[in-house]
Amino acid sequence: MGVGARPAGFRGALRASSPGLLYNLYGSPRHYPTVPRSHDGAGKLSWTVSPTARLSLFYLDTADRVGVESEFLNLRQLYEQRSHTRFAGLQFRGLVASRLALRGQAGWQAYRNRWSLGEFGGRNDEDNEQANLDAVWSLSRSHELSFGGNFRRYGADLTGQVAADSTDYGAGAPARSLATHDRVDYPGAYLEDKVRLARRLFATLEGVPITPPVREPGPSIRALPWLTC
């Protein structure tokens, strides 16, 4: 759907689903203490700031959950899971003083997941951010300078209690603890100088620094052997 007129516009969509009514009418091969449900929504806002500048925003939100009695290794246990994902993005482009062209974007994403199976369970959290900017500066009809930068951050946390023995998921089964905390940064930048020497002859000087990922210290996986639930 669209709302508003130029120079701004909006589009959005919503959706939700749940098969509970179908299960009540026709039955289900499994028992769902928590009927599967999901919903999501998205929206985009576009804005023409000026004849030479444009801005757009985008957002997405989606989630689902389920609880089902599962049979595994001759055991009937309740398995539950919930997940939630969000994403936001920004894009822009424009021209400054008829000589400097800019284009950039920024994005953020978050994922959350919770699960449990009998006496075991865990959570998985992820956060990612990224931003970049590119610019082209026309110094003269024969001289052009390009530069820009990029930054990306990845983060993940994985925690929980899982079975220490893949064949034993019963009450009192041995368990081990997971604790993963990972953070990685990816920065970078570039510079390019381009000069026209003749009609079809150009001289280009480029500089692209290679920056290694910056990883924050932290335990990868910490296992506490043979803990009893």
C-alpha positions as CSV (number, residue, x, y, z in Angstrom):
1,M,0.0,0.0,0.0
2,G,1.1,3.6,-0.5
3,V,0.6,6.6,1.7
4,G,1.4,10.2,0.9
5,A,2.6,11.8,-2.2
6,R,5.9,13.1,-3.4
7,P,8.4,13.9,-2.2
8,A,7.7,11.3,0.5
9,G,6.1,7.8,0.3
10,F,5.5,4.8,2.5
11,R,4.9,1.2,1.8
12,G,4.2,-1.5,4.4
13,A,2.9,-5.1,4.8
14,L,1.7,-7.2,7.8
15,R,1.1,-10.9,8.0
16,A,0.2,-13.4,10.7
17,S,-0.5,-17.1,10.7
18,S,-1.7,-19.8,13.1
19,P,-3.1,-23.2,12.1
20,G,-4.9,-23.7,15.4
21,L,-8.4,-23.7,13.7
22,L,-7.3,-26.3,11.2
23,Y,-6.0,-28.5,14.0
24,N,-9.3,-28.2,15.8
25,L,-11.3,-29.1,12.7
26,Y,-9.1,-31.8,11.2
27,G,-6.8,-32.9,14.0
28,S,-3.0,-33.1,13.9
29,P,-0.6,-36.1,14.0
30,R,1.2,-34.4,16.9
31,H,0.1,-32.7,20.1
32,Y,1.0,-28.9,20.2
33,P,0.7,-27.4,23.7
34,T,1.7,-24.2,22.0
35,V,0.2,-24.0,18.5
36,P,2.7,-22.8,15.9
37,R,2.4,-19.1,15.3
38,S,4.2,-16.6,13.2
39,H,3.9,-12.9,12.3
40,D,6.0,-10.4,10.4
41,G,5.8,-6.8,9.2
42,A,7.8,-4.6,6.9
43,G,7.8,-1.0,6.0
44,K,9.8,1.3,3.7
45,L,9.8,5.1,3.8
46,S,11.3,7.0,0.8
47,W,11.9,10.7,0.9
48,T,13.2,12.9,-1.9
49,V,15.0,15.5,0.2
50,S,15.9,17.6,-2.9
51,P,16.2,17.2,-6.6
52,T,19.7,15.8,-6.0
53,A,19.3,14.0,-2.7
54,R,17.2,10.9,-1.8
55,L,16.8,9.1,1.5
56,S,15.1,5.7,2.3
57,L,14.4,3.8,5.5
58,F,13.5,0.1,5.8
59,Y,12.4,-2.0,8.8
60,L,11.5,-5.7,9.0
61,D,10.2,-7.6,12.1
62,T,9.4,-11.3,12.2
63,A,8.8,-13.8,14.9
64,D,7.5,-17.3,15.4
65,R,7.0,-19.8,18.3
66,V,6.0,-23.4,18.7
67,G,5.6,-26.0,21.5
68,V,5.3,-29.7,20.5
69,E,5.5,-33.0,22.3
70,S,8.4,-34.8,20.6
71,E,9.4,-38.5,20.7
72,F,13.1,-38.9,20.6
73,L,15.1,-42.0,21.7
74,N,11.9,-43.6,23.2
75,L,11.3,-40.5,25.3
76,R,8.3,-38.1,25.0
77,Q,9.3,-34.6,25.9
78,L,8.1,-31.1,25.3
79,Y,10.1,-29.1,22.7
80,E,9.6,-25.4,22.7
81,Q,11.2,-22.7,20.5
82,R,10.8,-19.0,20.0
83,S,12.7,-16.8,17.5
84,H,12.6,-13.1,16.7
85,T,14.4,-11.3,13.9
86,R,14.6,-7.5,13.4
87,F,16.3,-5.6,10.6
88,A,16.7,-1.9,9.9
89,G,18.4,-0.2,7.0
90,L,19.1,3.3,5.9
91,Q,20.2,4.4,2.4
92,F,21.0,7.8,1.1
93,R,22.5,9.5,-2.0
94,G,23.0,13.1,-2.9
95,L,25.1,15.7,-4.6
96,V,26.7,18.5,-2.7
97,A,27.6,21.8,-4.4
98,S,27.4,20.1,-7.8
99,R,30.8,18.5,-7.3
100,L,30.7,16.0,-4.4
101,A,28.6,12.9,-5.0
102,L,27.8,10.9,-1.9
103,R,26.3,7.4,-1.5
104,G,26.0,5.5,1.8
105,Q,24.1,2.9,3.7
106,A,23.8,1.6,7.2
107,G,22.2,-1.6,8.5
108,W,21.4,-3.3,11.8
109,Q,20.2,-6.9,12.3
110,A,19.3,-8.7,15.6
111,Y,18.3,-12.3,16.0
112,R,17.0,-13.9,19.2
113,N,16.3,-17.6,19.6
114,R,15.2,-19.6,22.7
115,W,14.7,-23.3,22.8
116,S,14.2,-26.1,25.4
117,L,13.9,-29.9,25.2
118,G,13.0,-31.5,28.5
119,E,15.6,-30.4,31.0
120,F,17.9,-28.9,28.4
121,G,17.7,-25.5,26.7
122,G,19.6,-22.6,25.4
123,R,19.6,-19.2,23.7
124,N,21.3,-17.8,20.6
125,D,21.7,-14.1,20.2
126,E,23.2,-12.4,17.2
127,D,23.8,-8.7,16.5
128,N,25.2,-7.3,13.3
129,E,25.9,-3.8,12.2
130,Q,27.3,-2.4,9.0
131,A,27.8,1.0,7.5
132,N,29.7,2.3,4.5
133,L,30.1,5.6,2.7
134,D,31.4,6.3,-0.9
135,A,32.2,9.7,-2.2
136,V,33.4,11.1,-5.6
137,W,34.7,14.6,-5.7
138,S,35.1,16.3,-9.0
139,L,38.0,18.7,-8.5
140,S,38.1,19.7,-12.2
141,R,37.1,18.4,-15.6
142,S,40.2,16.3,-15.7
143,H,40.7,15.5,-12.0
144,E,38.6,13.3,-9.8
145,L,39.0,12.0,-6.2
146,S,37.2,9.0,-4.8
147,F,37.2,7.9,-1.2
148,G,35.1,6.0,1.3
149,G,35.0,3.7,4.2
150,N,33.3,0.6,5.6
151,F,32.7,-0.7,9.0
152,R,31.1,-4.0,10.0
153,R,30.6,-5.6,13.4
154,Y,29.5,-9.2,14.1
155,G,28.4,-10.4,17.5
156,A,27.1,-13.7,18.7
157,D,26.3,-15.2,22.1
158,L,25.5,-18.9,22.4
159,T,24.6,-20.1,25.9
160,G,22.7,-23.0,27.4
161,Q,22.7,-26.5,28.8
162,V,23.0,-29.4,26.3
163,A,23.2,-33.1,26.7
164,A,26.8,-34.4,27.3
165,D,25.7,-37.8,25.9
166,S,23.9,-37.7,22.6
167,T,22.0,-40.9,23.5
168,D,20.8,-39.8,26.9
169,Y,18.1,-37.0,27.1
170,G,16.2,-38.4,30.1
171,A,15.7,-36.8,33.5
172,G,19.0,-36.5,35.4
173,A,21.1,-37.0,32.2
174,P,24.6,-35.6,32.3
175,A,24.9,-32.1,30.7
176,R,27.5,-29.6,29.6
177,S,27.3,-25.9,29.6
178,L,27.9,-23.8,26.5
179,A,29.1,-20.2,26.7
180,T,30.2,-18.5,23.5
181,H,30.7,-14.8,23.2
182,D,32.2,-13.6,19.9
183,R,32.8,-10.1,18.7
184,V,34.5,-9.3,15.4
185,D,35.0,-5.8,13.9
186,Y,35.9,-5.2,10.2
187,P,37.0,-1.6,9.5
188,G,38.3,-0.4,6.2
189,A,38.9,2.6,4.0
190,Y,40.1,3.5,0.5
191,L,41.3,6.5,-1.6
192,E,41.6,6.8,-5.4
193,D,43.0,9.8,-7.3
194,K,42.3,9.9,-11.0
195,V,43.7,12.4,-13.5
196,R,43.1,12.7,-17.2
197,L,46.4,13.2,-19.0
198,A,45.1,13.1,-22.5
199,R,41.8,12.4,-24.3
200,R,42.0,8.7,-23.6
201,L,44.9,8.5,-21.2
202,F,44.3,8.4,-17.4
203,A,46.7,8.2,-14.4
204,T,45.3,6.6,-11.3
205,L,46.7,6.4,-7.8
206,E,44.9,4.0,-5.4
207,G,45.3,3.4,-1.7
208,V,43.4,0.5,-0.1
209,P,44.6,-0.2,3.4
210,I,43.9,-3.8,4.5
211,T,42.8,-3.8,8.1
212,P,42.7,-7.2,9.8
213,P,39.5,-8.1,11.8
214,V,39.6,-6.9,15.4
215,R,38.4,-9.7,17.6
216,E,37.5,-9.1,21.2
217,P,38.9,-11.6,23.6
218,G,36.5,-14.1,25.2
219,P,35.9,-17.8,25.6
220,S,34.8,-19.7,22.6
221,I,33.2,-22.7,24.2
222,R,33.4,-23.4,27.9
223,A,32.3,-27.0,28.8
224,L,31.6,-28.0,32.3
225,P,31.8,-31.8,32.0
226,W,29.3,-34.2,33.5
227,L,27.1,-31.7,35.3
228,T,23.9,-33.3,36.6
229,C,20.7,-31.5,35.9
